[in-house]
Amino acid sequence: MENYTRVRQPRSPTEAKEHEIRVTASAKTRFVISQAIDMFEEKGMETIVISAMGKTINKSVAICEIVKRRVPDLHQVVEISSVELLDVWEPKEGTEGLDTFSNTHQ
């Protein structure tokens, strides 16, 4: 693999829906908690979606548990899904006879 470099593939940007909160690694937990509670209490939403990928899944689970305890009569439905990612590897300059290859993973 030392003769290859990974080529960044642009992801198709999807807009967050009105009832969706996306948890990122840099998101402050207490801000996301207050945002979720505001969506229930001030905006009157009956359903919100908290989504995360990779290392932020633990943070999103903790946020869901805290919100569930703070909002009375709230029930939780968990849905797990996966996304397929595509990595494309190209040979470095100066290496001859190597082909570009791609790898998909979840």
All heavy atoms as an XYZ file, in Angstrom:
842
protein
N       0.819     -1.193      0.000
C       0.000      0.000      0.000
C       0.865      1.261      0.000
O       0.335      2.335     -0.203
C      -0.936      0.011      1.198
C      -2.044     -1.031      1.165
S      -3.085     -1.011     -0.263
C      -3.954      0.515     -0.054
N       2.146      1.125      0.249
C       3.005      2.313      0.276
C       3.167      2.932     -1.103
O       3.609      4.071     -1.216
C       4.376      1.984      0.885
C       5.185      0.969      0.092
C       4.901     -0.465      0.503
O       4.169     -0.712      1.466
O       5.429     -1.353     -0.173
N       2.790      2.207     -2.155
C       2.891      2.736     -3.511
C       1.588      3.374     -3.993
O       1.494      3.792     -5.141
C       3.277      1.622     -4.491
C       4.671      1.112     -4.233
O       5.555      1.858     -3.820
N       4.884     -0.168     -4.447
N       0.578      3.458     -3.107
C      -0.717      3.997     -3.482
C      -1.097      5.176     -2.588
O      -0.661      5.269     -1.431
C      -1.814      2.929     -3.347
C      -1.767      1.878     -4.421
C      -1.039      0.707     -4.246
C      -2.447      2.048     -5.609
C      -0.992     -0.262     -5.222
C      -2.426      1.080     -6.596
C      -1.698     -0.062     -6.401
O      -1.663     -1.020     -7.380
N      -1.917      6.050     -3.138
C      -2.522      7.120     -2.353
C      -4.030      7.042     -2.520
O      -4.521      6.736     -3.604
C      -2.054      8.520     -2.802
O      -2.360      8.693     -4.182
C      -0.583      8.704     -2.565
N      -4.734      7.324     -1.460
C      -6.191      7.280     -1.512
C      -6.722      8.577     -2.101
O      -6.308      9.667     -1.710
C      -6.775      7.063     -0.125
C      -8.273      6.773     -0.165
C      -8.787      6.387      1.164
N      -8.968      7.609      1.943
C      -9.569      7.662      3.103
N     -10.007      6.575      3.675
N      -9.719      8.803      3.729
N      -7.646      8.457     -3.023
C      -8.265      9.610     -3.667
C      -9.586      9.878     -2.965
O     -10.418      8.984     -2.837
C      -8.507      9.343     -5.176
C      -9.175     10.532     -5.825
C      -7.214      8.986     -5.865
N      -9.767     11.097     -2.491
C     -11.002     11.456     -1.799
C     -12.165     11.456     -2.779
O     -12.108     12.065     -3.835
C     -10.888     12.848     -1.178
C      -9.884     12.898     -0.073
C     -10.597     12.738      1.225
N      -9.624     12.831      2.311
C      -9.746     12.182      3.421
N     -10.787     11.422      3.616
N      -8.861     12.289      4.358
N     -13.206     10.759     -2.410
C     -14.422     10.706     -3.209
C     -15.449     11.618     -2.553
O     -15.732     11.470     -1.365
C     -14.973      9.275     -3.283
C     -14.057      8.308     -3.971
C     -13.869      8.654     -5.437
O     -14.826      8.981     -6.119
N     -12.645      8.607     -5.899
N     -15.998     12.560     -3.302
C     -16.996     13.439     -2.685
C     -18.262     12.665     -2.362
O     -18.735     11.863     -3.160
C     -17.264     14.490     -3.763
C     -16.862     13.833     -5.042
C     -15.765     12.863     -4.697
N     -18.756     12.862     -1.155
C     -20.007     12.227     -0.745
C     -21.154     13.076     -1.256
O     -21.052     14.289     -1.370
C     -20.103     12.132      0.769
C     -19.120     11.173      1.352
C     -19.390     11.023      2.830
N     -18.291     10.341      3.464
C     -18.090     10.300      4.744
N     -18.919     10.906      5.557
N     -17.070      9.659      5.252
N     -22.230     12.423     -1.528
C     -23.403     13.181     -1.963
C     -23.977     13.887     -0.737
O     -24.413     13.242      0.217
C     -24.438     12.257     -2.590
O     -24.820     11.272     -1.668
N     -23.953     15.205     -0.739
C     -24.442     15.932      0.439
C     -25.952     15.816      0.551
O     -26.685     16.022     -0.409
C     -24.028     17.374      0.170
C     -23.896     17.463     -1.306
C     -23.503     16.086     -1.788
N     -26.378     15.437      1.726
C     -27.809     15.351      1.978
C     -28.152     16.357      3.064
O     -27.441     16.490      4.063
C     -28.222     13.939      2.429
O     -27.455     13.582      3.589
C     -27.980     12.920      1.335
N     -29.209     17.055      2.848
C     -29.658     18.050      3.812
C     -30.306     17.358      5.006
O     -31.031     16.379      4.840
C     -30.667     18.996      3.163
C     -30.073     19.880      2.094
C     -29.140     20.926      2.650
O     -29.413     21.453      3.755
O     -28.125     21.202      1.995
N     -30.045     17.891      6.183
C     -30.690     17.364      7.379
C     -32.158     17.790      7.364
O     -32.481     18.926      7.032
C     -30.004     17.890      8.629
N     -33.012     16.873      7.688
C     -34.440     17.173      7.723
C     -34.742     18.032      8.938
O     -33.931     18.164      9.846
C     -35.228     15.873      7.744
C     -35.016     15.053      6.506
C     -35.714     13.730      6.594
C     -35.398     12.937      5.322
N     -35.405     11.529      5.537
N     -35.938     18.595      8.952
C     -36.310     19.517     10.031
C     -36.309     18.829     11.387
O     -35.967     19.437     12.394
C     -37.697     20.092      9.741
C     -38.153     21.095     10.769
C     -39.541     21.617     10.478
O     -40.067     21.364      9.388
O     -40.099     22.276     11.366
N     -36.648     17.558     11.426
C     -36.734     16.832     12.691
C     -35.486     15.991     12.968
O     -35.508     15.131     13.822
C     -37.984     15.944     12.702
C     -37.941     14.847     11.679
N     -38.268     15.056     10.371
C     -37.581     13.554     11.778
C     -38.121     13.928      9.706
N     -37.708     12.989     10.545
N     -34.383     16.269     12.275
C     -33.178     15.458     12.414
C     -32.049     16.257     13.046
O     -31.830     17.412     12.728
C     -32.727     14.958     11.034
C     -31.501     14.088     11.078
C     -31.090     13.578      9.708
O     -31.615     14.063      8.693
O     -30.229     12.694      9.669
N     -31.325     15.595     13.948
C     -30.125     16.162     14.558
C     -28.974     15.228     14.214
O     -29.035     14.029     14.504
C     -30.245     16.279     16.090
C     -31.413     17.185     16.474
C     -28.953     16.793     16.691
C     -31.697     17.215     17.954
N     -27.948     15.758     13.606
C     -26.770     14.961     13.280
C     -25.682     15.236     14.306
O     -25.263     16.373     14.495
C     -26.272     15.293     11.880
C     -27.235     14.838     10.820
C     -26.672     15.034      9.461
N     -27.631     14.566      8.459
C     -27.495     14.773      7.177
N     -26.448     15.440      6.718
N     -28.395     14.325      6.336
N     -25.233     14.176     14.958
C     -24.212     14.293     15.983
C     -22.852     14.155     15.308
O     -22.595     13.181     14.606
C     -24.393     13.221     17.079
C     -23.318     13.341     18.132
C     -25.770     13.327     17.701
N     -21.987     15.134     15.535
C     -20.635     15.101     14.988
C     -19.637     14.989     16.132
O     -19.985     15.169     17.304
C     -20.337     16.369     14.174
O     -20.444     17.516     15.035
C     -21.301     16.510     13.012
N     -18.400     14.723     15.780
C     -17.365     14.572     16.804
C     -17.126     15.881     17.550
O     -16.786     15.885     18.734
C     -16.071     14.083     16.170
N     -17.304     17.009     16.881
C     -17.042     18.299     17.517
C     -18.265     18.868     18.233
O     -18.166     19.898     18.895
C     -16.560     19.300     16.471
O     -17.553     19.493     15.490
N     -19.416     18.225     18.104
C     -20.641     18.733     18.735
C     -20.560     18.585     20.249
O     -20.161     17.544     20.759
C     -21.857     17.982     18.202
N     -20.945     19.638     20.940
C     -20.992     19.587     22.404
C     -22.253     18.841     22.826
O     -23.350     19.120     22.351
C     -21.016     20.991     22.996
C     -19.798     21.811     22.648
C     -18.604     21.295     23.393
C     -17.394     22.155     23.078
N     -16.173     21.550     23.551
N     -22.096     17.891     23.720
C     -23.183     17.029     24.146
C     -24.338     17.828     24.732
O     -25.499     17.612     24.388
C     -22.681     15.988     25.165
O     -21.600     15.271     24.577
C     -23.771     15.016     25.551
N     -24.035     18.778     25.609
C     -25.115     19.538     26.261
C     -25.875     20.399     25.258
O     -27.067     20.634     25.415
C     -24.578     20.367     27.405
C     -23.666     21.461     26.972
C     -23.011     22.088     28.154
N     -21.634     22.170     27.712
C     -20.843     23.204     27.838
N     -21.214     24.192     28.459
N     -19.644     23.252     27.373
N     -25.201     20.882     24.193
C     -25.891     21.655     23.163
C     -26.879     20.776     22.398
O     -28.005     21.185     22.130
C     -24.881     22.279     22.206
C     -25.532     22.946     21.029
C     -26.183     24.157     21.179
C     -25.507     22.357     19.782
C     -26.803     24.769     20.103
C     -26.115     22.955     18.699
C     -26.768     24.171     18.858
N     -26.450     19.562     22.066
C     -27.329     18.650     21.326
C     -28.516     18.239     22.200
O     -29.650     18.150     21.718
C     -26.552     17.414     20.830
C     -27.463     16.434     20.129
C     -25.425     17.836     19.905
N     -28.270     18.017     23.479
C     -29.350     17.670     24.406
C     -30.370     18.802     24.482
O     -31.579     18.574     24.365
C     -28.796     17.335     25.803
C     -27.993     16.040     25.753
C     -29.919     17.240     26.838
C     -27.185     15.776     27.000
N     -29.893     20.027     24.652
C     -30.829     21.154     24.739
C     -31.554     21.383     23.414
O     -32.731     21.747     23.402
C     -30.108     22.428     25.180
O     -29.173     22.830     24.202
N     -30.890     21.135     22.302
C     -31.529     21.256     20.992
C     -32.651     20.228     20.845
O     -33.741     20.551     20.375
C     -30.491     21.071     19.892
C     -31.002     21.285     18.506
C     -29.924     21.077     17.450
O     -28.810     20.644     17.754
N     -30.252     21.380     16.219
N     -32.414     19.002     21.279
C     -33.427     17.951     21.187
C     -34.614     18.255     22.093
O     -35.773     18.109     21.691
C     -32.810     16.602     21.554
N     -34.347     18.712     23.304
C     -35.434     19.039     24.229
C     -36.250     20.217     23.702
O     -37.481     20.229     23.798
C     -34.876     19.298     25.648
C     -34.333     17.973     26.222
C     -35.938     19.887     26.568
C     -33.606     18.110     27.526
N     -35.584     21.210     23.127
C     -36.303     22.343     22.536
C     -37.196     21.898     21.385
O     -38.290     22.444     21.200
C     -35.321     23.405     22.021
C     -34.659     24.183     23.142
O     -35.148     24.091     24.284
O     -33.662     24.874     22.864
N     -36.736     20.936     20.605
C     -37.551     20.443     19.494
C     -38.841     19.808     20.015
O     -39.895     19.945     19.401
C     -36.757     19.458     18.644
C     -35.661     20.116     17.828
S     -34.614     18.932     16.991
C     -35.550     18.698     15.492
N     -38.757     19.127     21.142
C     -39.958     18.516     21.719
C     -40.863     19.556     22.379
O     -42.062     19.570     22.146
C     -39.594     17.449     22.756
C     -39.171     16.144     22.168
C     -37.939     15.604     22.458
C     -40.012     15.436     21.330
C     -37.549     14.391     21.931
C     -39.637     14.224     20.796
C     -38.392     13.698     21.094
N     -40.272     20.411     23.200
C     -41.083     21.294     24.033
C     -41.506     22.580     23.324
O     -42.666     22.958     23.381
C     -40.328     21.615     25.325
C     -40.155     20.386     26.203
C     -39.321     20.640     27.435
O     -38.736     21.738     27.553
O     -39.253     19.736     28.281
N     -40.579     23.273     22.662
C     -40.903     24.567     22.061
C     -41.498     24.429     20.658
O     -42.446     25.118     20.314
C     -39.667     25.455     22.017
C     -39.208     25.885     23.402
C     -37.957     26.721     23.350
O     -37.514     27.106     22.253
O     -37.401     26.990     24.432
N     -40.932     23.548     19.845
C     -41.430     23.393     18.480
C     -42.591     22.413     18.392
O     -43.247     22.316     17.369
C     -40.301     22.945     17.553
C     -39.226     23.999     17.390
C     -38.172     23.557     16.409
C     -37.103     24.622     16.250
N     -36.044     24.193     15.332
N     -42.818     21.656     19.454
C     -43.953     20.746     19.503
C     -43.833     19.524     18.608
O     -44.838     18.932     18.236
N     -42.617     19.137     18.274
C     -42.432     17.959     17.422
C     -42.703     16.692     18.221
O     -42.363     16.601     19.396
C     -41.015     17.925     16.857
C     -40.719     19.026     15.905
S     -39.084     18.818     15.202
C     -39.042     20.203     14.108
N     -43.323     15.737     17.575
C     -43.599     14.466     18.233
C     -42.468     13.472     18.022
O     -42.310     12.542     18.811
C     -44.903     13.881     17.703
C     -46.116     14.688     18.084
C     -47.392     14.058     17.592
O     -47.342     12.935     17.043
O     -48.444     14.683     17.757
N     -41.712     13.643     16.950
C     -40.640     12.712     16.612
C     -39.403     13.492     16.196
O     -39.495     14.458     15.448
C     -41.067     11.828     15.426
O     -42.270     11.152     15.759
C     -39.994     10.812     15.097
N     -38.258     13.060     16.700
C     -36.990     13.582     16.205
C     -36.082     12.399     15.889
O     -36.266     11.300     16.406
C     -36.293     14.547     17.192
C     -35.867     13.834     18.469
C     -37.165     15.745     17.497
C     -34.964     14.666     19.338
N     -35.107     12.636     15.028
C     -34.146     11.620     14.643
C     -32.761     12.123     15.022
O     -32.377     13.225     14.640
C     -34.206     11.341     13.119
C     -33.124     10.365     12.712
C     -35.572     10.836     12.725
N     -32.038     11.320     15.775
C     -30.660     11.643     16.136
C     -29.786     10.644     15.393
O     -29.900      9.436     15.615
C     -30.439     11.580     17.655
C     -31.332     12.609     18.347
C     -28.978     11.799     17.996
C     -31.264     12.597     19.843
N     -28.938     11.139     14.505
C     -28.126     10.244     13.685
C     -26.643     10.512     13.901
O     -26.238     11.628     14.225
C     -28.483     10.404     12.206
O     -28.217     11.709     11.776
N     -25.845      9.452     13.727
C     -24.401      9.544     13.917
C     -23.715      8.477     13.083
O     -24.338      7.499     12.662
C     -24.050      9.364     15.393
N     -22.418      8.669     12.859
C     -21.599      7.692     12.135
C     -20.292      7.470     12.894
O     -19.757      8.400     13.492
C     -21.248      8.202     10.729
C     -22.374      8.143      9.742
S     -21.880      8.745      8.123
C     -20.741      7.473      7.607
N     -19.814      6.249     12.838
C     -18.478      5.935     13.353
C     -18.323      6.151     14.841
O     -19.083      5.627     15.656
N     -17.325      6.954     15.198
C     -16.973      7.144     16.596
C     -18.005      7.940     17.393
O     -17.977      7.944     18.614
C     -15.630      7.867     16.692
C     -14.488      7.064     16.124
C     -13.194      7.839     16.179
C     -12.067      7.041     15.567
N     -10.815      7.795     15.552
N     -18.906      8.616     16.703
C     -19.892      9.439     17.407
C     -21.146      8.676     17.805
O     -22.038      9.253     18.420
C     -20.286     10.653     16.547
O     -20.830     10.191     15.312
C     -19.104     11.553     16.299
N     -21.208      7.407     17.483
C     -22.383      6.612     17.846
C     -22.528      6.531     19.366
O     -23.634      6.650     19.899
C     -22.312      5.212     17.201
C     -22.471      5.348     15.684
C     -23.383      4.295     17.766
C     -22.262      4.068     14.921
N     -21.429      6.363     20.081
C     -21.494      6.304     21.551
C     -22.062      7.595     22.123
O     -22.871      7.569     23.054
C     -20.106      6.053     22.144
C     -19.594      4.674     21.828
O     -20.355      3.788     21.495
N     -18.293      4.500     21.931
N     -21.643      8.725     21.558
C     -22.135     10.010     22.023
C     -23.628     10.148     21.759
O     -24.367     10.635     22.609
C     -21.373     11.139     21.323
C     -21.737     12.520     21.819
C     -21.098     13.612     20.980
C     -19.640     13.781     21.274
N     -19.093     15.001     20.644
N     -24.079      9.697     20.602
C     -25.499      9.822     20.272
C     -26.352      8.936     21.173
O     -27.466      9.327     21.547
C     -25.747      9.504     18.801
O     -25.501      8.147     18.546
N     -25.871      7.773     21.534
C     -26.611      6.897     22.455
C     -26.735      7.557     23.823
O     -27.811      7.551     24.436
C     -25.931      5.513     22.569
C     -26.526      4.697     23.696
C     -26.023      4.770     21.256
N     -25.661      8.152     24.296
C     -25.704      8.845     25.587
C     -26.677     10.018     25.540
O     -27.449     10.238     26.485
C     -24.309      9.336     25.962
N     -26.687     10.766     24.442
C     -27.604     11.892     24.288
C     -29.046     11.403     24.311
O     -29.902     11.993     24.986
C     -27.289     12.663     22.986
C     -25.960     13.396     23.138
C     -28.415     13.618     22.622
C     -25.408     13.948     21.844
N     -29.322     10.323     23.603
C     -30.684      9.776     23.575
C     -31.148      9.362     24.964
O     -32.304      9.605     25.342
C     -30.758      8.583     22.635
S     -30.609      9.014     20.905
N     -30.283      8.733     25.722
C     -30.656      8.290     27.067
C     -30.945      9.469     27.986
O     -31.886      9.433     28.778
C     -29.549      7.415     27.661
C     -29.364      6.089     26.947
C     -30.588      5.193     27.046
O     -31.262      5.186     28.094
O     -30.871      4.500     26.053
N     -30.146     10.532     27.884
C     -30.367     11.708     28.726
C     -31.676     12.394     28.351
O     -32.467     12.776     29.212
C     -29.169     12.679     28.622
C     -27.926     12.028     29.250
C     -29.483     14.008     29.292
C     -26.636     12.758     28.985
N     -31.921     12.556     27.059
C     -33.164     13.197     26.603
C     -34.362     12.371     27.020
O     -35.390     12.906     27.451
C     -33.135     13.424     25.069
C     -34.493     13.853     24.550
C     -32.074     14.438     24.696
N     -34.240     11.064     26.940
C     -35.348     10.172     27.312
C     -35.706     10.332     28.793
O     -36.874     10.225     29.172
C     -34.946      8.722     27.006
C     -36.076      7.735     27.142
C     -35.720      6.394     26.573
C     -34.604      5.735     27.346
N     -34.362      4.340     26.940
N     -34.723     10.596     29.620
C     -34.994     10.771     31.048
C     -35.552     12.160     31.372
O     -36.274     12.339     32.341
C     -33.722     10.528     31.854
C     -33.387      9.049     31.950
C     -32.105      8.824     32.739
N     -31.801      7.417     32.897
C     -31.305      6.626     31.962
N     -31.054      7.112     30.762
N     -31.039      5.362     32.194
N     -35.181     13.158     30.584
C     -35.606     14.530     30.871
C     -36.980     14.878     30.319
O     -37.629     15.779     30.838
C     -34.583     15.523     30.320
C     -33.290     15.510     31.089
C     -32.431     16.661     30.699
N     -31.125     16.588     31.354
C     -30.139     17.401     31.108
N     -30.276     18.354     30.203
N     -28.992     17.274     31.727
N     -37.398     14.213     29.253
C     -38.708     14.497     28.657
C     -39.688     13.434     29.150
O     -39.488     12.246     28.893
C     -38.634     14.499     27.110
C     -40.004     14.724     26.506
C     -37.648     15.549     26.625
N     -40.755     13.855     29.841
C     -41.704     12.861     30.371
C     -42.498     12.185     29.253
O     -42.766     12.773     28.213
C     -42.624     13.694     31.267
C     -42.461     15.098     30.816
C     -41.095     15.211     30.221
N     -42.844     10.929     29.501
C     -43.646     10.108     28.581
C     -43.021      9.981     27.197
O     -43.717      9.953     26.189
C     -45.075     10.653     28.445
C     -45.807     10.633     29.772
O     -45.556      9.688     30.561
O     -46.609     11.548     30.020
N     -41.719      9.906     27.142
C     -41.012      9.772     25.864
C     -40.584      8.321     25.690
O     -40.077      7.688     26.612
C     -39.784     10.684     25.833
C     -38.983     10.696     24.552
C     -39.820     11.266     23.421
C     -37.722     11.523     24.719
N     -40.809      7.790     24.505
C     -40.414      6.427     24.191
C     -39.398      6.456     23.060
O     -39.454      7.310     22.184
C     -41.626      5.588     23.809
C     -42.639      5.510     24.898
N     -42.480      4.710     26.002
C     -43.803      6.165     25.070
C     -43.516      4.868     26.800
N     -44.341      5.748     26.250
N     -38.527      5.504     23.064
C     -37.418      5.463     22.120
C     -37.583      4.305     21.151
O     -37.881      3.193     21.551
C     -36.113      5.306     22.907
C     -34.889      5.142     22.075
C     -33.649      5.031     22.954
O     -33.617      5.534     24.063
N     -32.653      4.362     22.456
N     -37.371      4.587     19.874
C     -37.344      3.555     18.845
C     -35.968      3.631     18.194
O     -35.554      4.680     17.722
C     -38.443      3.772     17.781
C     -38.322      2.741     16.681
C     -39.806      3.733     18.418
N     -35.256      2.522     18.175
C     -33.901      2.488     17.639
C     -33.926      1.851     16.258
O     -34.513      0.793     16.063
C     -32.957      1.686     18.569
C     -31.572      1.608     17.980
C     -32.927      2.306     19.940
N     -33.297      2.503     15.320
C     -33.174      1.972     13.971
C     -31.705      2.035     13.574
O     -31.081      3.091     13.664
C     -34.001      2.798     12.990
C     -33.929      2.300     11.576
C     -34.774      3.136     10.649
O     -35.908      3.480     11.012
O     -34.271      3.448      9.558
N     -31.169      0.918     13.168
C     -29.771      0.852     12.777
C     -29.703      0.637     11.273
O     -30.381     -0.235     10.727
C     -29.039     -0.292     13.512
C     -29.091     -0.051     15.014
C     -27.601     -0.407     13.030
C     -28.553     -1.183     15.830
N     -28.897      1.430     10.608
C     -28.704      1.264      9.169
C     -27.227      1.455      8.854
O     -26.453      1.892      9.706
C     -29.556      2.263      8.395
O     -29.155      3.570      8.688
N     -26.858      1.135      7.661
C     -25.455      1.273      7.280
C     -25.346      2.024      5.962
O     -26.292      2.114      5.193
C     -24.797     -0.102      7.160
O     -25.411     -0.830      6.126
N     -24.158      2.549      5.731
C     -23.851      3.292      4.521
C     -22.626      2.657      3.900
O     -21.664      2.336      4.606
C     -23.568      4.770      4.852
C     -23.161      5.538      3.620
C     -24.770      5.407      5.507
N     -22.655      2.440      2.609
C     -21.493      1.899      1.923
C     -20.615      3.035      1.440
O     -21.085      3.969      0.799
C     -21.930      1.051      0.713
C     -21.600     -0.386      0.885
C     -21.938     -1.208     -0.329
O     -21.760     -0.740     -1.462
O     -22.367     -2.336     -0.120
N     -19.336      2.963      1.778
C     -18.376      3.976      1.366
C     -17.433      3.381      0.328
O     -17.085      2.205      0.396
C     -17.582      4.480      2.569
C     -18.408      5.088      3.693
C     -17.520      5.415      4.882
C     -19.122      6.329      3.220
N     -17.003      4.199     -0.614
C     -16.123      3.764     -1.689
C     -14.774      4.443     -1.538
O     -14.696      5.673     -1.461
C     -16.738      4.114     -3.050
C     -15.876      3.846     -4.278
C     -15.696      2.343     -4.473
C     -16.492      4.481     -5.506
N     -13.704      3.660     -1.462
C     -12.343      4.177     -1.450
C     -11.700      3.867     -2.793
O     -11.771      2.732     -3.274
C     -11.501      3.515     -0.352
C     -11.876      3.995      1.036
O     -12.440      5.094      1.148
O     -11.581      3.272      2.003
N     -11.077      4.867     -3.391
C     -10.364      4.675     -4.650
C      -8.890      4.939     -4.379
O      -8.518      5.957     -3.794
C     -10.889      5.634     -5.749
C     -10.083      5.477     -7.015
C     -12.359      5.369     -6.017
N      -8.052      4.010     -4.809
C      -6.612      4.099     -4.607
C      -5.921      4.200     -5.961
O      -6.167      3.403     -6.852
C      -6.101      2.864     -3.861
C      -6.674      2.735     -2.486
C      -7.874      2.198     -2.134
C      -6.066      3.165     -1.278
N      -8.050      2.266     -0.786
C      -6.966      2.855     -0.223
C      -4.866      3.777     -0.966
C      -6.672      3.142      1.092
C      -4.583      4.057      0.357
C      -5.478      3.744      1.379
N      -5.057      5.214     -6.092
C      -4.301      5.400     -7.322
C      -2.816      5.220     -7.018
O      -2.346      5.562     -5.930
C      -4.533      6.797     -7.895
C      -5.921      7.003     -8.442
C      -6.096      8.382     -9.064
O      -5.234      9.262     -8.864
O      -7.112      8.571     -9.750
N      -2.052      4.711     -7.987
C      -0.616      4.558     -7.758
C       0.070      5.916     -7.670
O      -0.348      6.883     -8.305
C      -0.139      3.768     -8.975
C      -1.223      3.850     -9.975
C      -2.469      4.202     -9.272
N       1.101      5.988     -6.840
C       1.870      7.223     -6.708
C       2.675      7.460     -7.978
O       2.942      6.535     -8.745
C       2.822      7.136     -5.509
C       2.117      7.140     -4.186
C       3.128      7.104     -3.059
C       2.440      7.121     -1.720
N       3.394      7.034     -0.605
N       3.080      8.708     -8.162
C       3.904      9.032     -9.325
C       5.244      8.322     -9.189
O       5.802      8.199     -8.112
C       4.112     10.540     -9.414
C       2.860     11.297     -9.788
C       3.129     12.775     -9.947
O       4.243     13.143    -10.357
O       2.217     13.548     -9.657
N       5.737      7.860    -10.304
C       7.010      7.160    -10.301
C       6.881      5.658    -10.174
O       7.867      4.943    -10.284
N       5.683      5.168     -9.917
C       5.462      3.720     -9.857
C       4.758      3.315    -11.143
O       3.702      3.846    -11.476
C       4.610      3.315     -8.636
O       3.388      4.037     -8.659
C       5.345      3.601     -7.341
N       5.348      2.399    -11.852
C       4.782      1.979    -13.131
C       4.260      0.553    -13.025
O       4.747     -0.247    -12.236
C       5.828      2.080    -14.232
C       6.279      3.510    -14.483
C       7.291      3.602    -15.604
O       7.337      2.703    -16.451
O       8.023      4.592    -15.611
N       3.275      0.257    -13.839
C       2.722     -1.089    -13.882
C       1.663     -1.372    -12.837
O       1.199     -2.498    -12.724
N       1.284     -0.360    -12.046
C       0.249     -0.553    -11.040
C      -1.064      0.043    -11.519
O      -1.105      1.066    -12.181
C       0.658      0.121     -9.721
C       1.926     -0.420     -9.047
C       2.253      0.394     -7.825
C       1.746     -1.881     -8.688
N      -2.154     -0.615    -11.216
C      -3.476     -0.172    -11.648
C      -4.193      0.526    -10.494
O      -3.926      0.262     -9.309
C      -4.332     -1.359    -12.103
C      -3.784     -1.991    -13.356
O      -3.185     -1.262    -14.172
O      -3.995     -3.210    -13.534
N      -5.137      1.371    -10.845
C      -6.028      1.976     -9.871
C      -7.029      0.927     -9.407
O      -7.522      0.143    -10.203
C      -6.772      3.166    -10.500
O      -5.818      4.122    -10.957
C      -7.714      3.822     -9.518
N      -7.317      0.899     -8.115
C      -8.330     -0.043     -7.636
C      -9.228      0.652     -6.629
O      -8.887      1.689     -6.079
C      -7.714     -1.328     -7.067
C      -6.986     -1.147     -5.753
C      -7.660     -1.343     -4.562
C      -5.650     -0.824     -5.714
C      -7.009     -1.204     -3.357
C      -4.987     -0.680     -4.515
C      -5.669     -0.865     -3.340
N     -10.407      0.075     -6.444
C     -11.368      0.627     -5.515
C     -11.815     -0.443     -4.519
O     -11.751     -1.631     -4.795
C     -12.576      1.204     -6.257
O     -13.226      0.184     -6.960
N     -12.278      0.024     -3.365
C     -12.694     -0.855     -2.294
C     -13.953     -0.252     -1.668
O     -13.991      0.930     -1.377
C     -11.567     -0.965     -1.257
C     -11.932     -1.870     -0.123
O     -12.716     -2.785     -0.275
N     -11.349     -1.611      1.038
N     -14.968     -1.062     -1.465
C     -16.160     -0.598     -0.766
C     -16.202     -1.212      0.618
O     -15.803     -2.356      0.820
C     -17.454     -0.968     -1.529
O     -17.502     -2.388     -1.677
C     -17.508     -0.308     -2.881
N     -16.647     -0.410      1.568
C     -16.767     -0.883      2.952
C     -17.916     -0.151      3.629
O     -18.428      0.828      3.142
C     -15.457     -0.713      3.721
C     -14.982      0.709      3.809
N     -15.271      1.507      4.857
C     -14.262      1.455      2.944
C     -14.740      2.693      4.669
N     -14.116      2.696      3.517
N     -18.324     -0.682      4.775
C     -19.421     -0.062      5.529
C     -18.897      0.624      6.737
O     -17.911      0.355      7.267
C     -20.431     -1.119      5.944
C     -21.139     -1.680      4.769
C     -22.225     -2.658      5.157
O     -22.399     -2.995      6.301
N     -22.946     -3.130      4.176
